[in-house]
Every structure is written in structure tokens, then in C-alpha cells.
Amino acid sequence: MRQVGGWDPATGRAHVLGLWSDAGSYRRFMEERHDRVFVGHLPALRARAGLREDLHSMTGHLIPLEPDWRVLPVPAVAAG
């Protein structure tokens, strides 16, 4: 998994893109980590950050990518 993101000071918007190797990896993350962080840590962090004053909305989407459209080279597996 890899994440990239950024902040656009002109619009005041931030974005984060998570790149998962497959749907199973994404499901495992959601089941094993996401809920623990979201339920356990996020409420306190949101309160400390004062998000009610700054955060207008948050959305998420899962978009499958077509493997044949990949432009990055796939690393070769060493013969062993």
C-alpha cells in the first residue's frame, strides 16, 4: 500500500490517495486497522484539532484500476 496526498491552498482542499495492491489487502486494512483507529483514536484527535470549525466534508471512494493500463514497471521476481 502506498499513500500520496496534498493540500491546495487556493481552494483550501486536501486530498489523500491510497493505492492498494489488491482488494484483499484493502479489506484486511479496513477490518484490522481502520476501525480500531477510526473508533479508538479519531474522536479525540478531531476534538483536539477543532475540526468542526475547519472541516466541511469528508468523502471516500474505492475505484478499481484496470491492470492493463498500468504504466509503472512491475518489478521482476528473482529466480531462486
C-alpha positions as CSV (number, residue, x, y, z in Angstrom):
1,M,0.0,0.0,0.0
2,R,1.2,3.5,-0.8
3,Q,-0.4,6.8,0.0
4,V,0.0,10.2,-1.6
5,G,-1.7,13.4,-0.8
6,G,-1.5,17.1,-0.9
7,W,-3.1,20.5,0.1
8,D,-4.3,23.1,-2.3
9,P,-4.1,26.5,-0.5
10,A,-6.1,28.2,-3.3
11,T,-9.2,26.1,-2.7
12,G,-8.5,25.0,0.9
13,R,-8.9,21.4,0.0
14,A,-6.8,18.4,0.9
15,H,-6.6,15.0,-0.8
16,V,-5.2,11.6,0.0
17,L,-5.0,8.7,-2.4
18,G,-4.4,5.2,-1.1
19,L,-3.0,2.7,-3.6
20,W,-3.7,-0.9,-2.6
21,S,-2.1,-3.9,-4.3
22,D,-5.4,-5.8,-4.4
23,A,-8.9,-5.8,-2.9
24,G,-8.0,-8.3,-0.2
25,S,-5.3,-6.0,1.2
26,Y,-7.8,-3.2,1.3
27,R,-10.4,-5.4,3.1
28,R,-7.8,-6.6,5.6
29,F,-6.8,-3.0,6.4
30,M,-10.4,-2.0,6.9
31,E,-11.1,-4.9,9.2
32,E,-7.8,-4.9,11.2
33,R,-6.7,-1.3,11.4
34,H,-9.2,1.2,10.1
35,D,-12.0,0.6,12.6
36,R,-9.5,0.5,15.5
37,V,-8.1,3.9,14.5
38,F,-11.5,5.4,13.5
39,V,-13.4,4.4,16.6
40,G,-10.5,4.4,19.1
41,H,-8.3,7.4,18.2
42,L,-10.1,9.6,15.8
43,P,-12.8,11.2,18.1
44,A,-10.1,12.5,20.5
45,L,-7.9,13.7,17.6
46,R,-10.9,15.5,16.0
47,A,-11.7,17.2,19.2
48,R,-8.1,18.4,19.7
49,A,-7.9,19.6,16.2
50,G,-11.1,21.6,16.3
51,L,-12.4,20.1,13.0
52,R,-15.9,21.5,13.5
53,E,-14.5,24.9,12.6
54,D,-12.4,23.8,9.6
55,L,-13.8,20.5,8.1
56,H,-16.8,20.9,5.9
57,S,-17.0,17.4,4.4
58,M,-15.1,14.2,4.0
59,T,-15.8,11.5,1.4
60,G,-14.1,8.3,0.2
61,H,-14.4,6.1,-2.9
62,L,-13.0,2.8,-3.8
63,I,-12.1,2.8,-7.5
64,P,-10.8,-0.4,-9.1
65,L,-8.0,0.2,-11.6
66,E,-7.6,-1.7,-14.9
67,P,-4.3,-3.7,-14.5
68,D,-3.6,-3.4,-18.3
69,W,-3.5,0.4,-18.0
70,R,-0.6,0.3,-15.6
71,V,2.3,2.5,-16.7
72,L,4.8,1.7,-13.9
73,P,7.0,-1.3,-14.5
74,V,6.3,-4.4,-12.4
75,P,9.4,-5.5,-10.5
76,A,10.9,-8.8,-11.8
77,V,11.0,-11.7,-9.4
78,A,14.5,-13.0,-8.8
79,A,14.9,-16.7,-9.7
80,G,15.8,-18.6,-6.6
